[in-house]
C-alpha cells in the first residue's frame, strides 16, 4: 500500500492497494476481501463508475426492495446499502438478505458472473468528469477542496495517470461492454432516467421482481416512490446519504443532477 506522491499540481489524495488506485481512506483488508466476495443467490449489485448515478439507483432500489427511504441518524444510505470495497465482505455478509450492495468495479474484479442481479449505470463521460470533480471537493478525505478543474481534467482524461480512486472511466466501461446483454445485467442510462424516471423505476422493478415488482404494481405506492426518488427530492438533505462530518460543505453531494452541465466547464 502506498499513498499519493506530491507533485506540482493540486491533486486529490488516493491510495494504491495491489497496484490499483482507491479513495484515500480505503483499507487493504477491506478491499481484498471485497474482490474475493462470493455473491449469495439473492444479492443485488448497483455498479457504476463513480458519479454516474449510483446513489440515485440505490435510492430507487431501496424503496422498491424494502419500502425504505434513507434517513439521517443511523439509517443513511451508506449503512443500508454499503459500498463493498469500503466496508469489506465480512460487514456486508452481516446484512439481512436480500442485500443491496454498491460497487464501482470493472467486470472481472470480482465474481460478477455469480451475481443474481446487477444494475449497471452509465453516464456521458463529460458530465461524469464534472460531477466527479465536485465530488472530490465535497469529501474531506480527498483534501481537494481548493483543487482546480484543469488539474482534475488532466487526471480524468489521460488514462495512463491512474491517479484517481477507482481508476479510469474508459477502462471501466470497456470491461463491461461484452456483458451488457448478460441475463443478470440491467443497463441504465443516466440521461434516459432524467427524461423518464417512471419508466426507469418500472424497468428496475421488473428486473428485481418479487416485492419490488409488487410495490411498483400498486399505483398509489408507485407514484410515491417515483416522487421520493426524484433528484429534486433527493437534493433536500445530504445527511440521508453520508454522515455530515465526512463532507466539506464546499458543494452538495447531489449538486445538480442534470445532463449537459459539462458545457459550463468545457470548451
C-alpha positions as CSV (number, residue, x, y, z in Angstrom):
1,X,0.0,0.0,0.0
2,X,1.3,3.5,-0.8
3,X,-0.2,7.0,-0.9
4,X,-0.1,9.7,-3.5
5,X,3.2,11.5,-4.1
6,X,3.1,15.3,-4.2
7,X,3.8,17.0,-7.5
8,X,3.4,20.5,-8.9
9,X,-0.4,20.1,-9.3
10,X,-3.0,20.2,-6.6
11,X,-4.2,16.6,-7.0
12,X,-6.7,14.7,-4.9
13,X,-5.4,12.1,-2.4
14,X,-5.8,8.5,-3.3
15,X,-4.2,5.2,-2.1
16,X,-2.8,2.4,-4.2
17,X,-3.6,-1.2,-3.0
18,X,-2.2,-4.0,-5.0
19,X,-1.3,-1.7,-7.9
20,X,-4.8,-0.3,-8.2
21,X,-5.9,3.2,-7.0
22,X,-8.7,3.6,-4.4
23,X,-10.1,6.5,-2.4
24,X,-7.7,7.5,0.4
25,X,-9.5,6.0,3.4
26,X,-9.9,2.6,1.8
27,X,-8.2,-0.2,3.8
28,X,-6.2,-3.1,2.2
29,X,-8.1,-5.8,4.1
30,X,-11.5,-4.5,3.2
31,X,-10.5,-4.1,-0.5
32,X,-9.0,-7.5,-0.8
33,X,-12.0,-9.2,0.9
34,X,-14.3,-7.3,-1.4
35,X,-12.6,-8.5,-4.5
36,X,-12.9,-12.1,-3.2
37,X,-16.6,-11.7,-2.3
38,X,-18.8,-14.6,-3.4
39,X,-22.4,-13.3,-4.0
40,X,-25.3,-15.0,-2.3
41,X,-28.1,-16.1,-4.7
42,X,-30.3,-13.0,-3.9
43,X,-27.6,-10.3,-3.7
44,X,-28.4,-7.2,-5.8
45,X,-25.5,-5.0,-7.0
46,X,-25.7,-1.4,-8.1
47,X,-22.5,-0.9,-10.1
48,X,-21.1,2.1,-12.0
49,X,-18.1,4.3,-12.4
50,X,-18.3,7.0,-9.7
51,X,-20.8,9.8,-10.3
52,X,-22.8,8.1,-13.0
53,X,-26.0,7.7,-10.9
54,X,-25.1,5.0,-8.4
55,X,-26.8,6.8,-5.4
56,X,-29.9,7.6,-7.4
57,X,-30.4,3.9,-8.4
58,X,-29.6,2.7,-4.9
59,X,-32.3,5.0,-3.6
60,X,-34.8,3.6,-6.1
61,X,-33.9,0.0,-5.2
62,X,-34.1,0.7,-1.5
63,X,-37.7,2.0,-2.0
64,X,-38.6,-0.9,-4.2
65,X,-36.9,-3.8,-2.3
66,X,-37.5,-2.7,1.3
67,X,-40.1,0.1,1.2
68,X,-37.5,2.4,2.9
69,X,-36.1,5.8,2.3
70,X,-32.6,6.7,3.6
71,X,-32.7,8.9,6.7
72,X,-30.1,10.7,8.8
73,X,-29.1,9.3,12.2
74,X,-28.1,5.7,11.6
75,X,-30.2,5.0,8.6
76,X,-28.0,6.7,6.0
77,X,-27.9,5.0,2.6
78,X,-24.2,4.3,3.3
79,X,-25.3,1.9,6.0
80,X,-28.4,0.4,4.4
81,X,-26.7,-0.3,1.1
82,X,-22.9,-0.3,1.8
83,X,-20.0,0.0,-0.6
84,X,-18.4,-3.4,-0.7
85,X,-14.8,-2.3,-1.1
86,X,-15.1,0.3,1.6
87,X,-16.6,-1.9,4.4
88,X,-15.3,-5.3,3.3
89,X,-17.0,-8.6,2.7
90,X,-17.4,-9.6,6.3
91,X,-19.5,-6.5,7.1
92,X,-21.7,-6.9,4.0
93,X,-22.4,-10.6,4.9
94,X,-23.8,-9.4,8.2
95,X,-26.6,-7.6,6.5
96,X,-30.0,-9.3,6.2
97,X,-30.9,-10.7,2.8
98,X,-31.6,-9.8,0.1
99,X,-28.7,-7.3,0.2
100,X,-28.4,-4.2,-1.9
101,X,-24.7,-3.7,-2.5
102,X,-22.8,-0.8,-4.1
103,X,-19.7,-1.2,-6.2
104,X,-17.6,0.6,-8.7
105,X,-15.8,-2.5,-10.0
106,X,-14.7,-3.3,-13.5
107,X,-16.0,-6.6,-14.8
108,X,-13.6,-9.3,-13.7
109,X,-12.5,-7.6,-10.5
110,X,-14.9,-9.8,-8.6
111,X,-17.1,-12.8,-9.5
112,X,-20.0,-10.9,-11.1
113,X,-20.9,-13.9,-13.2
114,X,-22.3,-15.5,-9.9
115,X,-24.4,-12.4,-9.0
116,X,-28.1,-12.7,-9.3
117,X,-28.8,-9.1,-10.4
118,X,-26.5,-6.3,-11.4
119,X,-27.8,-2.8,-12.2
120,X,-25.2,-1.2,-14.3
121,X,-25.5,2.6,-14.5
122,X,-23.7,4.6,-17.2
123,X,-23.4,8.4,-17.9
124,X,-21.9,10.7,-20.5
125,X,-18.2,11.0,-19.7
126,X,-18.2,14.7,-19.9
127,X,-20.9,15.1,-17.3
128,X,-19.2,12.3,-15.2
129,X,-16.0,14.3,-15.3
130,X,-17.6,17.5,-14.0
131,X,-19.6,15.6,-11.3
132,X,-16.5,13.7,-10.2
133,X,-14.5,16.9,-9.9
134,X,-17.1,18.3,-7.5
135,X,-17.3,15.0,-5.6
136,X,-13.6,15.3,-4.8
137,X,-14.3,18.8,-3.5
138,X,-17.2,17.6,-1.4
139,X,-15.4,14.9,0.7
140,X,-12.8,15.8,3.3
141,X,-10.8,12.6,2.6
142,X,-9.5,13.9,-0.8
143,X,-8.1,17.2,0.6
144,X,-9.1,18.8,-2.7
145,X,-11.4,21.5,-1.5
146,X,-9.3,24.1,-3.3
147,X,-8.4,21.9,-6.3
148,X,-8.7,23.3,-9.9
149,X,-10.8,21.9,-12.7
150,X,-7.9,22.0,-15.1
151,X,-5.8,19.7,-12.9
152,X,-8.6,17.3,-12.4
153,X,-9.4,17.2,-16.1
154,X,-5.8,16.1,-16.8
155,X,-6.2,13.2,-14.3
156,X,-9.5,12.1,-15.7
157,X,-8.7,12.3,-19.4
158,X,-5.2,11.0,-19.5
159,X,-5.7,7.3,-19.0
160,X,-2.1,6.5,-18.1
161,X,-2.2,8.6,-15.0
162,X,-4.3,6.2,-12.8
163,X,-4.3,8.9,-10.1
164,X,-8.0,8.8,-9.2
165,X,-9.7,6.5,-6.9
166,X,-11.4,3.7,-8.9
167,X,-9.0,4.3,-11.8
168,X,-10.1,5.1,-15.3
169,X,-13.6,5.8,-16.6
170,X,-12.9,4.4,-20.1
171,X,-11.3,1.2,-18.9
172,X,-14.3,0.6,-16.6
173,X,-16.8,0.8,-19.4
174,X,-14.6,-1.2,-21.8
175,X,-14.6,-4.0,-19.3
176,X,-18.4,-4.1,-19.2
177,X,-19.1,-3.8,-22.9
178,X,-19.1,-7.6,-23.6
179,X,-21.6,-8.2,-20.8
180,X,-24.4,-5.6,-21.5
181,X,-26.7,-8.4,-22.7
182,X,-25.9,-10.8,-19.9
183,X,-29.1,-12.1,-18.2
184,X,-28.1,-10.8,-14.8
185,X,-27.3,-7.3,-16.0
186,X,-29.8,-4.3,-16.4
187,X,-28.2,-1.4,-18.2
188,X,-29.5,2.0,-17.0
189,X,-28.5,5.3,-18.8
190,X,-28.4,8.3,-16.6
191,X,-29.7,10.7,-19.3
192,X,-32.6,8.4,-20.1
193,X,-33.6,8.2,-16.4
194,X,-33.7,12.0,-16.4
195,X,-36.1,12.0,-19.3
196,X,-38.5,9.4,-18.0
197,X,-38.0,8.4,-14.3
198,X,-41.3,6.5,-14.0
199,X,-40.2,4.2,-16.9
200,X,-36.8,3.7,-15.3
201,X,-38.4,2.8,-12.0
202,X,-40.7,0.3,-13.7
203,X,-37.8,-1.3,-15.6
204,X,-35.9,-1.7,-12.3
205,X,-38.9,-3.1,-10.5
206,X,-39.5,-5.7,-13.3
207,X,-35.8,-6.7,-13.2
208,X,-35.7,-7.1,-9.4
209,X,-39.1,-8.9,-9.3
210,X,-40.7,-10.1,-6.1
211,X,-41.6,-7.4,-3.5
212,X,-40.1,-4.7,-5.8
213,X,-42.5,-5.5,-8.6
214,X,-45.4,-5.8,-6.2
215,X,-44.7,-2.3,-4.9
216,X,-44.5,-0.9,-8.5
217,X,-47.8,-2.6,-9.4
218,X,-49.6,-0.6,-6.7
219,X,-50.4,2.7,-8.5
220,X,-50.6,4.9,-5.4
221,X,-47.4,3.4,-3.9
222,X,-45.6,3.6,-7.3
223,X,-46.4,7.4,-7.5
224,X,-45.0,7.9,-4.0
225,X,-41.8,6.0,-4.8
226,X,-41.2,8.0,-8.0
227,X,-41.7,11.3,-6.2
228,X,-39.3,10.3,-3.4
229,X,-36.7,9.3,-5.9
230,X,-36.7,12.5,-8.0
231,X,-33.3,14.2,-7.8
232,X,-35.1,17.3,-6.7
233,X,-36.4,15.5,-3.6
234,X,-33.1,13.7,-3.0
235,X,-31.2,17.0,-3.0
236,X,-33.0,18.1,0.1
237,X,-30.7,16.6,2.7
238,X,-27.2,15.2,2.0
239,X,-27.1,13.7,5.5
240,X,-29.5,11.0,4.3
241,X,-26.7,9.6,2.2
242,X,-23.5,10.3,4.1
243,X,-22.8,11.5,7.7
244,X,-22.3,15.3,7.6
245,X,-18.9,15.0,9.4
246,X,-17.2,13.5,6.3
247,X,-18.3,16.3,3.9
248,X,-16.5,19.6,3.4
249,X,-19.7,21.6,2.8
250,X,-17.9,23.2,-0.2
251,X,-20.5,21.7,-2.6
252,X,-23.6,19.4,-2.1
253,X,-23.2,15.7,-2.7
254,X,-26.1,15.8,-5.1
255,X,-25.2,19.0,-6.8
256,X,-27.4,19.5,-9.9
257,X,-28.5,16.1,-11.2
258,X,-28.8,17.3,-14.8
259,X,-27.4,16.5,-18.2
260,X,-25.0,18.6,-20.2
261,X,-23.7,20.6,-17.3
262,X,-20.3,20.0,-19.0
263,X,-21.0,22.9,-21.3
264,X,-20.4,25.2,-18.3
265,X,-16.9,23.8,-17.8
266,X,-15.5,22.6,-21.1
267,X,-14.9,24.4,-24.4
